[in-house]
Amino acid sequence: MATAQAITDLALALSRRGHAVRVITSRNNYEQPWVKYPVREDLEEIHIRRLRNTSFGKRSVVRRLMDFFSFNVFIFFRLVFLPSGRPDLIVSLTSPPLLPVIGVIASKLRRIPVVYWTMDLQPELSVAVGLIRKGSIMAKILQKMSDLVFSHATKIITLDRFMAEHIFYRAARREDVHIVPIWPMTQQYYEGGEEENPFVKEYDLAGRFIVMYAGNHSLVHPVKTLLDAATALREDPRFLFVHIGGGSRLNEVKERKEQCNLENLRILPFQPREKIHLSLGAASMQVVIMGNEVVGLTHPNKIYGAMYLGKPILYIGPPESHVTDILSHCPGNITIGHDQGDLLAQKLRDFIDLPSGERNAIGQRNRAYALEHFDPETLIIKMVDEIESVMRDA
């Protein structure tokens, strides 16, 4: 979801700079494959063309692979045989798997520069979470194909210093790699009181300290420590743990809630982008989780929106990551490693016992840092400048 939001922002910014922008994507909803979007649609001056690829869904790896394969085949022929002539530039995202390979091949065939916007690294990420066996033939083939992309992309834009180091190791030239963080996915800021927040009213959340995890519950976000803390605090009426979104690990959340009868745990659906400032604004603390083995391979971006909205952060993950790089400048947030649920429960008790003014000051320091370093307009313009520099040099 964040990927779609980011590419929308970038496409709109490029269009407003006077570029003709065409987006080629799937017509299927990723979470709900039975939902179909129009094949053709225009958003302001952006022309969106959606492919009629398969939509078997995420219920198994085989189904996912079939969808990825059909999408890659369809988009390859669309890029190679674009009906409206030769484009000036291709911007390729990381997902689905092999999409950047398609982008590079099409760019070579049509002599078009390609910018690779790297939001995670494959196949390393799939190996790290166990989807692909390390050292397997598949892993080696995918590694070779991915290295080909890094060595042939005109420019690579990535998200943090850890990811950049992996890319340097992979075959890319340092001068071709540029770091631009993802911006917060909302520019709205809820300034009202808790009682007036429509999201709080809709889901009856008032009067509790809300520890919120919002977004995709994927394999790279182990939730066990957070669930252990919720279990340890189930008799403390001050706390409410709220999970918003979907993903493969959401079943772990549901199972723990049922097994331990956790009345202090709520599961809510994804919220539309126009309501993100209300849902995130309802939280007393926002949770960011990162698996120990995935630093530099993926980039949880929840921290940007949470800090932009002035929320204290609970980070569960390894001690060195892009998240701790940021939080080192913002004292008072909670950082903890995995499998420390009881310690996390105690840290949350200590945090809620702080004077309200001190808790608010932590959130305001986070917001001040985000406004200075992660202003959406500034980062979007930086992305546009990086892309335009490729077109000028072509």
N, C-alpha and C positions, 0 to 999 in steps of 0.2 A: 504493500500500500504506500509506504513512504517513497518507494521508487517511482511509482506512478505520479505522486504529488510533486516530486522534485522535477521530473521530466516535463510535467505540465507547466510549472513555474518557468523553467528554462525556455520552453517553446514559446510561451507568451512573451517573455523578455526579448527573444530573438525576433519575433514577429513585430514587436513594437519598435525595434531598431530598424525595421524596414526589410527584413529578410522574409522570403517566402518559405514557410515551414510546412513540411509534410511529416506526419507521424504514422508509422506503420506498426500495427499491434494486432493482438488477437481480439476477436469479438466475444470471447468467453470470460466470464467472471472467474477469477482464480479460486476463490473460496467456495463459490456456488456455481459449478459448471453448467447448470441448467439455465442460468441467467444469460441472455444473449443481448449484446449491444448492437446498435445499427452498424451496417457495413460501411456506410459513409456518413460522416458528420463533420461539421465545421464549428470550431470554437474560436470566436472572433475571426482572425484571418488565418487560423491554423487549419489545414486540411487533414483530417483523420481518416485513415483507411484501415479497416479491420479485416483480418483474414479469417476464412471459414475453415480453420483447422479443427482437429478432433477435440472433444471435450469430455474425456473419460473421468477427469477429476483427480483428487489427491488421495484416494482411499488406498492406493498401493503404489509401490515404486514402479511397477510395470505400467500402470495406467499413466503415471506422470511421464514416464519415458516416451510413451506413445504420443502423448500430447506435445511434448517437446520436439520429438522428431518431425511430426507433421507440421508444426509451426515453422521449424527451421527450413524444411523443404519449400514450403509456400513462400516464406519471406525471401529465400535465395532467388527464386524465379522473379519475385516482384522487384527486388533490387537490381537484378541483372537486366530485366526487360521493363524498366519503368516507362510507362506510356508517354510521359510528359517531358522526356529528354533527360540530359545528363545533369544531375545535381552538382552543386559546388562542393558539398561535404556530406559525409555520413557521420552521425554520432551514434555509437553502439553502446548499449548497456551490457551488464554482466549476465543477466538472466533473460531467458532460460539458458541452460547449458548449451554450449557450442554456438550461441548467437554471435559472439565476437569473432569466431572463426568465419562465419558466414559474412560478417561485415568486412573483414580483411580480404577475403577471396573476391567479393563483389567490388571492393575498392581497387584491387589489382586489375580485374577484368575491364573495369570501366575507367581506370586511371583517375580515381577520385580519392582525395585525402580522407582518412578516417580518424576520428577522435574516439578513443576508448575510455568511457567513463566507468572506472573500475570501482564497484561498490562491495565486492567480495572477490576472493581468489578461489578459483576452481582448477583442478580437482582437489586441492589441498583441504578446502573446507569440508567437502564430502568425505574425504579420508578421515579427517579429524573427528567427525561425529559418527563415523562407522557406516556410512552409506556405501562407501567403496572401500574394498580391502586394500590396505597399504601394500605396495609392491606387486599388486595384481597387474595382469596384462591391460585391463581397462584403465587402471590408474596411470600406467606408463604411457598409453596411447593418448589419453586426455592431457597428460602433462606436456607431451610433445606438441600437441595441437595448441595448447595454451601458450607455450613458449613461442610458438610461431606468431601468435597475435602480438605478444609484447615486443618481439623483434621487428615487426612490420607495421605496427600502428604509427601513424604520423605524430600523434601526441597522445599521452596517457594522463588522465586526470584521476587522481586517487584522493583518499579522504584523511589519512593520518600518516605520521612518520613511520609507524610500525609496518603498515601496508606498503609504503614506499620502499622500505628496505627489502621486503620480500620480492617486490617487483624488480629491483635492481639485481637481486640474486638470480632472477628468472631469465634474464637476457636483455632487458630493456636498457637503453642508454640513459644515463642520469639526466642529460639535458632534455630528454623527451618526457620526463615525468614531472608533474606539477601537482602540488597538494592544495586542494580547495575543500574545506569542511562542508558537510551538508548543513543547510540552514534550517532553522525551526520551521515546521510545517504550518504554523499559524502566526499571523501578524496581529491578531486580535488579542486583547488583554482584558480579562474580566475583573472589574474593579468593585463590583457590588459585594454585599455581605453574603454569608453562607445561606442564610434563610431565604434570600431572594434568588439564588442561583437556580435556574429552571432544571438543570440536571440533578441537583440535590433534591429538589421537590419531586421530580418524576420518579426517582428511585428511593426516596425516603432515607437519605443519608445524613441528615442533620444531627448534630450533637455528638459525633464520634470522631476520633482521630483516625483519618482514612489513610491507610498505606496502600497506594495504588500501583498496580502493574498494568500498563496500557499498551497494547500492540500485539505483535505476533508472538505466540508462545512456541517458538521453533526449537529444534534440537540444539542450537547454539546458545540457548538461554535456559540452563538448568534451574528448575524452580524448587528443588527439594529443600534448600536452606530456608527459603521464604515460607514454604509450607510448614516446615518444622517450627519456625518462629510463631506462625499463626496457631499451630497446635499447642505450643507452650503457653500462649497468651489467651487461650479460649475461655478462661474463667475471668479475664480482665475485661470488664464491660466498656472500658474506654476505647478499645481498639476495634477497627473494622478493616479487614483486608479485602480489597476490591480488585478483581481481575477483569479487564476489558479486552475483548478481541477473540481471536481464534488461534489455530495452529496445532501442530502435532502434540505438543506437551500439555494442551488444555485438558486432555483426558486425565493426566496426573492430578491436576487441580480438582477435577470433578470427583475422582476416586478418593482423594484424601478428604474432601468435604463430606462425602457419604460415609466413609469408613470411620472417621473420627467425629462425625456429627458436628461439624464446625459451623455453628450459627454466626460466628464472627467472620465468615468468608462469603463474599458475594461474587457471582459470575455474571457479567453483563456483556451485551453484544458490541461489536465494532460501532464506533460513532462516526457519522459523516464529518468531513473536514470542517464544514462551517460551524460545527458544534464542539470542535476539539478544545477551544479555549474554555468552554463551560465544563466539559468532562474533566480535563486536566486541572482546571481551576477549582474543582471540588475536592481535590486531594489535599491532605495535610503534608504528605511526603510522597514523592514519586520514586519508583523503583527502576533501576537499571541493572540488568544481569548480563554477564559475559562468561562463557565457559573458559576454563583454564587453558585449553588447547587451541583457542581460536584467535588469540591476539594477533593482529596483522592480517588475518584471513577474512574477517568480517568487521563490521563497524556499527554497533548499536547506536542509533541516532536519537534515542528517546531523551538523552540528556539535554539536547539543545532546546527542545520545546519546553521541557520541565523547568530549566533554568531561566529561559526567556519569560516564563510566566511567574517567576519568583518563588519556585517551590524548593524546599530542602530535598536533597537527594539521598537515597539509600542505594549504594552500589555494592553488589555482590559479585565478586570476581577476582581475578589475579591482581597482585599488588602493582604490577606495571602494565599500563594500557593507556589508550588515548583518554579514557575516562579519568584515571588517576592523574594524568597530565593536567587535565582541566581542574579537577577538584583540589589539587595542590595549591591553587591560587585562591580557593574559597573555603576557609576553615569553617568547621561546625557540622558538615555533612557526615553521614555514616558510611564508612567503608568496611567491608568484612569479607573474609574468604568463604569458600564453599564448605559445607558440612560443619557449620558452626551455628546451628539453629538456636541452641540455648543461649549462646553468647549474644546473638542478634536480638533475641527476646529481651535480654537485660539492657542492651544498648537502646532499644526502643523505649523501655521503661524509663531509662535515664533521660532520654530525649524529651519525652512527654512531661517529665517533672521539671524541665527548664521553665523559667518564666516565659510567658507568651511573647513578651517583647524580644527576648533573646532568640526564640525560635523564628520570629518574624524577621529579625535582622539577618539570620542565615539565608533565608529565602531572598531577601532584598540584595544581599551581596551577590548571590547567584545571578539575579536579574541584571544587576549592574555589569557583571562580567560578561554576560551573554549579549547585552546591548553593545558593549564595546567590541567584542570579538566575533559574534555570530549574528550580526544584524542581517536579516534576510535580503534586503535590497542591496547591501554592499556585496554579499557573497554571490548573489545572482549576477550582478554586474561583472564581478570578477570572472565568473564562468563564461559569460558572453564574450568578454574581452579575450579569454583564452581561445575560444572557438574562432572568433574573428581574426585572430593573429594567424591561424592556420590558413584561412581563406586568403589573407593578404599575401602569404608566402607561397601559395600554390601556383 
